[in-house]
Amino acid sequence: MIFSDYYLFSDIDGTLGTENEGIPLRNIAAILRFVENGGIFSLCTGRMAINIKPFTKGIAVNGTCITDNGAAYYDYPTGKRFGVRILPKQSVEYLRFLLNNEEFFDVTAVTNSGFFRVMNYERLDMPNDEDLDCRLKKLSEIHTPQLRIVFTLPPGSTIKDKVSKWNALDFPGVSFIQSSDSYIEMMPKDANKGKALLELCEMQGVPVDRTFFIGDSYNDMEIFKTAGFSACVAETPLELQGLCDCVLGPCMEAALAEYIKLIETKGFRVA
């Protein structure tokens, strides 16, 4: 089957594979088959560009990827980034407000070149850095805009309520999204995977109804609703499964390969 007008986007962590177990060989083979038959395969992830290729080495990625939960694009073959959106300067003040009024396990700022952990010495209950694998910065040392800021909440926190509460603060230029069971992210206003997909389709002349997406978590919520045909792995929270057109098997049982096989055997088009 020829896939010359099929555009398949996959989330990485928990969908393509996992950090601990790697990527199932069946997924790797299915992606290669899809691309060799004319398909465009891309990644759509919360990861930064700099930590995509070390994990996806050997994967036949031949399209433009969406990174940073929709805050940037990454041309995988050339390694070039574009369309980068950053937080406004006043986001440092929003961060200070949250640090002094909320409880966190950890706060990480993501930049164009990497990431660092934010320490606020106005607070005495910030965790220690014994096992930290990234740089430390005081809040007072942050002067340049960031791509996004990731808040790790303590176990037992009600993430949804926090997201609603923080968005109700109506900080100009930013919005908050839930990206997992433990993370809330401060993003440039309205930046998400769904909007990024629409913008990328417009830039590259791709019909949205020819796009396919497979994911697994809360940062995929908008793109589940936006892609022409969306799927999720079995581990996806039930409340999100209802947003997808189909639910597949577990991630490490090669759910992505199952998805590609479904496209091949059904030969369906989304319009």
Residue, then its C-alpha position, 0 to 999 in steps of 0.5 A: m500500500i502506498f502512503s504518499d499522503y499519510y502523515l503519522f505523528s507519534d508521541i515518544d515516552g509511553t507511546l513509541g517506547t519507554e526510557n527504561e525499556g527502549i523501543p520495541l523492535r516491531n515499532i522500528a520495523a513498522i515505521l521503516r515499512f511505513v516510510e519506505n511506502g511513502g509515508i511521512f513519520s514524525l514525532c510529537t513530544g514534550r521532549m526538547a529537541i536535544n534529547i530526542k535523537p539519543f533515544t530515537k536513533g535508528i528510527a526512520v523519522n522523515g518529517t518535521c517534529i513537534t517538540d516542547n509540547g507544541a512550543a517549537y518545531y524540529d526538522y529531524p533530518t537536518g537537526k534545525r529548530f524553528g517556530v520557537r515560542i517562548l514565555p514572556k518576560q513577566s513569566v519570571e514574576y509569575l514563577r516567583f508568585l507560584l513559588n511563594n504560594e504553592e507547594f512543589f517537589d521540584v521546578t525546572a525551567v526549559t531553555n533553548s539549550g537545555f534545562f535547569r532547576v529553579m531554587n527559591y531561597e525565599r522558601l525554606d522547604m525546597p528539596n535538596d539536590e543530592d541526585l540532581d542531574c541538571r544545573l541549579k539557578k536561584l530565582s534571582e538569576i533568571h533574566t531571559p525568557q524560557l520556553r516553558i517551566v515544569f512544576t513537579l507536584p507532591p504525591g496526592s496533589t489534585i493536578k486538575d484543580k491546580v491547573s484550573k486555579w492557576n489558569a484562573l489567575d489569568f497571567p498575560g501571555v501564558s497558560f498552564i497545562q497538565s502534562s502527566d499525573s505529576y507535572i503542570e507546565m507553564m507554556p506560552k499562551d495557547a501553545n499545545k500539540g493540537k495547535a502546533l499540528l494545525e499550524l504545521c499543516e498550514m505551513q506545509g500544505v498538509p490537509v489536517d484530515r490526512t494526519f494520524f496521531i498516537g499518544d498516551s497522556y494529558n499533554d496529548m489531549e488537544i491533538f487527540k481532538t485535532a488530528g484527522f484520526s487519533a489513537c492511544v495506547a492501552e495505558t492512556p487514562l480512561e478520561l482521555q481514551g474517549l477523545c481518540d478514534c481507537v484504543l490500541g494495546p500496551c506501549m511495550e507490546a508495540a502499540l505503534a506497530e499495531y496502529i500502522k498495521l491497522i492503517e495498512t489492513k484497513g486502507f482507510r482514509v480519514a475523509 
